[in-house]
Amino acid sequence: MNYDKLMDELAQDIREKKIIPFVGAGMSRNLGLPEWEVLMAKVAEDLDIDPDILALHGDFLQIAEYHIICHGGSKNRISKIIDRNLRSIEVDIGASKVHKCLIDMSFPKIYTTNFDEMIEMAFRYHGVPYCVIATLDDILNAPDNGTQIVKFHGTLDLDETLVISETDYHNRLDMEGPLDIKLRADLLGKTVLFLGYSFRDLNIRYMWSKLFRVMQANCKAYMVTMKPNYVFETIYGKKGMKFICLDSDNFSADFTEFMQDLRDRVLQK
């Protein structure tokens, strides 16, 4: 299917409220936030270990788990390191065109695996009502109006909600937590739109395995990619994922143009 046909199909699904976006770190890349590699380097420094040396002994999930174990099983210290480094960056959220486009498309629900608060900040800046969902209480007390921003990997304000270590990921695969049950209900008759993820992002493979378990034969999704990857497209295309490949050498400009194009198609009468 060509680009225009895919975009028109996606825009129609958005107008009919059939799409649930899943937002990854790429959505905030233009705002200058530190990438996960940088944050994990700060975690390694807190362990008095050279980040390059520690990287030889485990991936990011294992490094996070090692830090948690070294601090008595508490996530408080690693949460504060990440929080401090994310919030230390001055952000002009009003200048983020991709966040404005996300808001303009009026999604009832937005899922995110990000720990940053850029989506919430954008909703506040533009005066659009929203609520954050990270716990069972949040689900039970969610207001009827406004977009639900579901922090699927937790929030830095509540250490116990964080999905940050290898064990956290494994524990969530059972799909029995409050947010997992909510996801199952929200996905009925819906299609997922992955924004701001890369082929090498563990979150994509992890999230797709969860979604496929929930939706099985009815699993449908769109993924926006910067470059083609025929291995990934063959594997996941057979399972219901459609790819909108921008074939881009300039992430910032091309992803912004994509979001504006999609928003314009959604809003056209």
N, C-alpha and C positions, 0 to 999 in steps of 0.2 A: 504494500500500500504506500502511495507516495506521501510526501510531507503534507501537502495541502489537505488531502483527503483525511489523513490521520488527525490533523489539527481541527478540522471541521467536526469530525466525529467526537473528538475529546471535548470541544467547546459545547456541542449539543448535550453531551452527558453532564457537563458542569451546569448548564442552564436547567437541566431536569433534576438537579441535586442527586445525581447518581455517583458522584466522584468523592472519594475521601483522599485528600493529599497526605502523604507521609513526607515530612521535611527533614532533610539531612544538613550536615554542616556546610555544604556548598551554598546554601541559601544566604549564609552570613559572611561568605568569604570576602565579598567586596567591602565589608565594613572594617577590615583590619584586625579581626579577632585572631588570637593565636591558634594555630592548627593543633590537632591532637598530639602530634609528635612533639611539639614544643611544650605542651602541658605535661606530657609524660616525662620529658627531660627535667622539668621542675620537680616532679615526684621523685625521680632518681636522685637529684641533688639533695632532696630532703633525707634520703637514705645514706648520704655521704658516699655515693657511688657514682663514678663517671657514667653519664648516660650511654655513651658508646659501648662501655664494658657491659653494663646491665642489659643492653639490647641483645647482646650475644647469648644471654641466658633465658630469654623469654620474649613473647610478644607483649603488646600493650595490656591485654587483659591479665596476663600472668604477672606483669610488673605491678599493676594495680593491686592484684591479690596479695603479692608479696609485701607490698607496703602496708596493707590492711592487717596482715598477720603480724608483721613487725610492730604494729601498734595495738596489739591486744585484741584484734578482731574488730576494732572500731573504724568506721568510715569517716569519722569527724575530721581527722587531720587531712586526709586526701581531699575531702570535700572542700575544706577551707583553702587548700592550695589552688585547686581549680577555680574556685569562686573568686579568690583574690586576683588571679591572673586574667580572668575573663572580665571582671568589673573594673580593672585598672585601665582598660582601654577606653578612651573618649570616642564615643560613637555619635555620628550625626544621622540618626535613624530617619529623619525627615528627608534625607537625600537618597535613601534606598528605594529605587524604583521597583525592585523586585518584590519588596515587602508591600509596597503600595498596591501593586498588581494583585498580590495574593489576597489582600483585604478586599479589593474592588470586586473580586469574583464571588464574594459572599458565600463561602463554604460554611455549612452548618457546623462541621467538625474538621479540625486540623490535628493530625497526629504528628508528633515530632520525637526524634531520638536525641535531640540536642539538649545540652545542659544550659546553654546560654538563654537569655530572655529577650532576644531580639524580636521575636514574633509578638510577644506580649507588649514590648516597648512600642512597636509599630502601631498596634491597636490603640494603645493609650494616646500616642502622638496624634493619630488621626481621629480620635474621639469616637471610636467604634466599640460598642459593648462586647465583652468577652468574659469568659471565666476559665480558670486553669483547673484541669483535672489531673490529680496525681495520686489520690488515695480513694478508698471506699467512701469516706465521708464526703469527699468532693463530688463523687458520682451521685450520692444520695441527695446532696444539697444544691446541685447545679440548677441555676435559674432557667426559666423557659426561653428567655430572650438572649440573644448574643451568641457568638461563635464559641464552641467548646475547643480549647487548646489542650489536647491530651498529651501530657509529658510521659511518653510511654516508657522511657528509661529513668523516670524520676526527676526530682528537683533538688537542687543544692540546698534549698531551705529545709529539706527533710532527709537527713542522711540515710535513714532506713529505706527510703524509696529508691535509692540509686541502683541502677544496673550498670556496674562498672568493672567487675572482675569476672574471671572465667567461671567461677562458681555461680555468680549471679546469672550469667547467660544460661548455664546448664539448668539452673533451678527454674528459669522462666519457660523452658521448653515444654514443661508439662501443661502449659496453657490453663492453669487453674487459679491464677491470681485475679483480683478484682478488675484490673485493667485488661487482662486477657479475656475475661468473660464479657466485659464491655465491648472489646474489639469484635468478638464473635457476633454479638448482637448488632453492632454498627455495620458490619460487613454484609449483612443479609441484603441481597439484591443490589449491592454496590460494587464499584470498581476502584482500585487503588491507583493513585498517581504518585510515583516516586520523583521527588524534586531534590536536587542537591546531593545526590549520592554518586559514587563512582563504582566501576566494576570491581575494584579491589577492596571496597569497603565491606568489612565483615558484617555490618548491619544489614546490607542488602541480602546476603545469603541467609543470615539468621532470620530476618523478617520474612523473606520469601518462604523459608521452610515452615514458619509459623502460619503464614497465610494459606499455604498450600494444604496444610493439615486441617485448617478450619474450613476452607472453601472447596477443597478437593477438585472434582471435575468442573466446578463452576468458578474456579479461580481465574480472575481477569485482572490485568494491571497494565498500566502504561509506565514506561521509564524514559526519562529524558537523559540522553547521554551526550558527552562531548566528542567522543571518538568511537568508531565502530569497533566491535569486538565479536568476531564471528563465533568463537567458542561459547562465550556467554550467551549470545543471541540464539545460537542453536539449542543449547541446553534449556534455557528458560523460555525461549519462544515456543518450544513444544509443549510447555506447561501453561500457556495462556498469557504470556507477557508480550506486549507490543512496544517497539522501540521507536522513539523520536530522536534520531541522531542528528546533532547540529554540525558534526564534522568540523569542530572549532579549534582554532589555534589561539583564540582570545576568549577565555572563559567569561570574564567580566562583561565585555561588550555583547557577546553572542547570547549568553544566558539572559541578560537584561532584555535584549531584543526579542528573544523567545517569549519571555513572560509578558511583554507588552503586546506582542502579536496574539497570544492566547487570550489575554484580557480583552482585547479589542474584538476578537471573534465572539467571545462569550457575551459581551455587552451589545453587540450589533442587533438591531431589531429585524 
